[in-house]
Amino acid sequence: MSEPIEEFRGRARAWLNQNMPPLSPAAWDRRAEGRRAVERDLQRRVWDGGFAGICFPAEYGGLGLAPEYQDVFSDESAPYDMPFTFNLPTFSILAATLVDFGTHEQKLRHLPAILKGDELWVQFLSEPSGGSDLAGCLTRADRDGDVFVLNGSKIWSSGAAESDYAMCLARTNWDVPKHRGLTIFILKIHQPGVKVEQIRQVDGSMEFCQEFFDDVVVPVTDVVGEIDDGWTVATRLLTHERSAVGGHSKYISGRSIGHDPSNDDDNTIVQLVRDLGLEQDRHARQLVAEAQVRQMVSRALIDRVSRGIAAGAASPASGAILKLFLATGVMRRTEIGLDIAGEVAAAWPVQEPHTPGQIMSEMSLWRQGISLGGGSNEIQRNIISERVLGMPREYAADREIPYRDVKRTGG
Ligand SMILES: Cc1cc2nc3c(=O)[nH]c(=O)nc-3n(C[C@H](O)[C@H](O)[C@H](O)COP(=O)(O)OP(=O)(O)OC[C@H]3O[C@@H](n4cnc5c(N)ncnc54)[C@H](O)[C@@H]3O)c2cc1C
């Protein structure tokens, strides 16, 4: 018998109040130096308090409770600084995929460590030759007895330099069509043969990385799912990603990130209007109303799609609808913020970081990112048309021929 939900809420509220620091502007910048170390410590506290992995299986360190308990904990944790970085991609994408496809031994080895805050995970999927055509992966893993030997390169891996493990997609068979010769591996990031280079982004942050693999030895026991059937695992991983990014994942603990540019629950736009004394300005009021209505629609959409998927009435691919709505919504919300902020978003006093104007300015620099990360808007539209609406598949000249014979650039 599970604890009655209102008792759980009361217990969570009291524990959070006693143990977690209040949410401060410093928590908004999850890419700040040292932030990951802080979050590892915060996740350890959640573990020690008995609230980690609410929906993860009890056998592997979780609580094995229903998503309603996770929702209650997330609600109650809103005023506090939480281990936001763990939510995406560690909990909601990679640990979720490990729950689905990992062996008993892999789950025992990694899930409790993840829930304790000891392991941050990232995705090694995109390659310099392109990210949308994921099945066109050129990184290779060649079998040698009980190990594979990995060579190639991945790119745009968020946070790899400060993380511990990756799920890495590699080609293990060149004699079959491209979707059938792939395998997913658990890869320790910091080990001989793996070089991680950070990439400076337009806002100055260094979150993106490129990795180079030079004869990296990976045990066969670190294959996730079946050898050569990595596409099945990758497809599920991407389904988890679309759901998580779109706002629907039972594995997310607390709000998805400290300062979430995709919604106005944090009232940034309202605060901006107040700061600028525009409460009575008709144009500003219209824009605030639009932002609020979009937020209401977004919540209703997340609720409807999530329930549909959970009940089996909607295809899991419907997460692409949420991802696309989020990406287009972020663009519009940023435009609204910039319209209201005007010159305030172009310059701000150095002594006063994280004013709403500054937040809008930073958002404008990376607003496009959400329409690429987790698959571009065009790819989401393809998924919606083909896998949700059942329309004919996009033509692909390379779908049925051995990958070895596919004409390609980049290797
Ligand atoms: C914020 C962010 C975080 C990311 N994090 C990670 C990460 O942690 N790990 C990781 O592996 N990758 C990550 N990525 C990379 C991301 O997955 C890729 O950027 C994305 O898949 C697109 O690949 P690409 O940039 O190579 O563009 P390309 O694949 O080269 O595409 C270029 C353009 O062509 C369009 N296009 C391509 N194919 C089609 C098609 N069939 N139909 C219609 N249009 C098409 C695309 O929509 C895009 O506009 C991240 C990206 C961002 C922005």
The ligand as an SDF file (V2000), in Angstrom:
LIG
                    3D

 53 58  0  0  0  0  0  0  0  0999 V2000
   20.5440   23.1010  -27.1750 C   0  0  0  0  0  0  0  0  0  0  0  0
   21.0130   21.8750  -27.9010 C   0  0  0  0  0  0  0  0  0  0  0  0
   21.3880   20.7620  -27.1830 C   0  0  0  0  0  0  0  0  0  0  0  0
   21.8520   19.6250  -27.8630 C   0  0  0  0  0  0  0  0  0  0  0  0
   22.2810   18.5680  -27.1180 N   0  0  0  0  0  0  0  0  0  0  0  0
   22.7420   17.4650  -27.7470 C   0  0  0  0  0  0  0  0  0  0  0  0
   23.2570   16.3740  -26.9880 C   0  0  0  0  0  0  0  0  0  0  0  0
   23.3340   16.4170  -25.7450 O   0  0  0  0  0  0  0  0  0  0  0  0
   23.7110   15.2850  -27.6420 N   0  0  0  0  0  0  0  0  0  0  0  0
   23.6770   15.2050  -29.0070 C   0  0  0  0  0  0  0  0  0  0  0  0
   24.0620   14.1660  -29.5320 O   0  0  0  0  0  0  0  0  0  0  0  0
   23.2240   16.2340  -29.7650 N   0  0  0  0  0  0  0  0  0  0  0  0
   22.7670   17.3620  -29.1640 C   0  0  0  0  0  0  0  0  0  0  0  0
   22.3410   18.4380  -29.9010 N   0  0  0  0  0  0  0  0  0  0  0  0
   22.3940   18.3790  -31.3650 C   0  0  0  0  0  0  0  0  0  0  0  0
   21.0390   18.2550  -32.0110 C   0  0  0  0  0  0  0  0  0  0  0  0
   20.5050   16.9680  -31.7840 O   0  0  0  0  0  0  0  0  0  0  0  0
   21.2210   18.5520  -33.5020 C   0  0  0  0  0  0  0  0  0  0  0  0
   21.5610   19.9190  -33.6220 O   0  0  0  0  0  0  0  0  0  0  0  0
   19.9750   18.2760  -34.2910 C   0  0  0  0  0  0  0  0  0  0  0  0
   19.6680   16.9030  -34.3110 O   0  0  0  0  0  0  0  0  0  0  0  0
   20.1100   18.7680  -35.7540 C   0  0  0  0  0  0  0  0  0  0  0  0
   21.2810   18.2590  -36.3050 O   0  0  0  0  0  0  0  0  0  0  0  0
   22.3100   19.2480  -37.0270 P   0  0  0  0  0  0  0  0  0  0  0  0
   22.5210   20.4340  -36.1490 O   0  0  0  0  0  0  0  0  0  0  0  0
   23.4930   18.4440  -37.4300 O   0  0  0  0  0  0  0  0  0  0  0  0
   21.5300   19.7640  -38.3220 O   0  0  0  0  0  0  0  0  0  0  0  0
   21.3220   18.9640  -39.6740 P   0  0  0  0  0  0  0  0  0  0  0  0
   20.9070   17.5700  -39.3620 O   0  0  0  0  0  0  0  0  0  0  0  0
   22.5340   19.1480  -40.5120 O   0  0  0  0  0  0  0  0  0  0  0  0
   20.0920   19.7450  -40.3080 O   0  0  0  0  0  0  0  0  0  0  0  0
   20.2350   21.0380  -40.9040 C   0  0  0  0  0  0  0  0  0  0  0  0
   18.8560   21.5640  -41.2690 C   0  0  0  0  0  0  0  0  0  0  0  0
   18.2310   20.6780  -42.2320 O   0  0  0  0  0  0  0  0  0  0  0  0
   16.9280   20.2960  -41.7770 C   0  0  0  0  0  0  0  0  0  0  0  0
   16.6570   18.8960  -42.1400 N   0  0  0  0  0  0  0  0  0  0  0  0
   17.5320   17.8610  -42.0080 C   0  0  0  0  0  0  0  0  0  0  0  0
   16.9370   16.7070  -42.3970 N   0  0  0  0  0  0  0  0  0  0  0  0
   15.6640   17.0410  -42.7790 C   0  0  0  0  0  0  0  0  0  0  0  0
   14.5570   16.2860  -43.2590 C   0  0  0  0  0  0  0  0  0  0  0  0
   14.6330   14.9530  -43.4370 N   0  0  0  0  0  0  0  0  0  0  0  0
   13.3970   16.9520  -43.5210 N   0  0  0  0  0  0  0  0  0  0  0  0
   13.3030   18.3020  -43.3560 C   0  0  0  0  0  0  0  0  0  0  0  0
   14.3370   19.0600  -42.8970 N   0  0  0  0  0  0  0  0  0  0  0  0
   15.4890   18.4380  -42.5990 C   0  0  0  0  0  0  0  0  0  0  0  0
   16.9830   20.4420  -40.2660 C   0  0  0  0  0  0  0  0  0  0  0  0
   15.6900   20.6580  -39.7300 O   0  0  0  0  0  0  0  0  0  0  0  0
   17.8960   21.6470  -40.0690 C   0  0  0  0  0  0  0  0  0  0  0  0
   17.1340   22.8330  -40.1740 O   0  0  0  0  0  0  0  0  0  0  0  0
   21.9070   19.5920  -29.2720 C   0  0  0  0  0  0  0  0  0  0  0  0
   21.5290   20.7320  -30.0030 C   0  0  0  0  0  0  0  0  0  0  0  0
   21.1040   21.8610  -29.3330 C   0  0  0  0  0  0  0  0  0  0  0  0
   20.7540   23.0660  -30.1420 C   0  0  0  0  0  0  0  0  0  0  0  0
  1  2  1  0
  2  3  1  0
  2 52  2  0
  3  4  2  0
  4  5  1  0
  4 50  1  0
  5  6  2  0
  6  7  1  0
  6 13  1  0
  7  8  2  0
  7  9  1  0
  9 10  1  0
 10 11  2  0
 10 12  1  0
 12 13  2  0
 13 14  1  0
 14 15  1  0
 14 50  1  0
 15 16  1  0
 16 17  1  0
 16 18  1  0
 18 19  1  0
 18 20  1  0
 20 21  1  0
 20 22  1  0
 22 23  1  0
 23 24  1  0
 24 25  2  0
 24 26  1  0
 24 27  1  0
 27 28  1  0
 28 29  2  0
 28 30  1  0
 28 31  1  0
 31 32  1  0
 32 33  1  0
 33 34  1  0
 33 48  1  0
 34 35  1  0
 35 36  1  0
 35 46  1  0
 36 37  1  0
 36 45  1  0
 37 38  2  0
 38 39  1  0
 39 40  1  0
 39 45  2  0
 40 41  1  0
 40 42  2  0
 42 43  1  0
 43 44  2  0
 44 45  1  0
 46 47  1  0
 46 48  1  0
 48 49  1  0
 50 51  2  0
 51 52  1  0
 52 53  1  0
M  END
$$$$
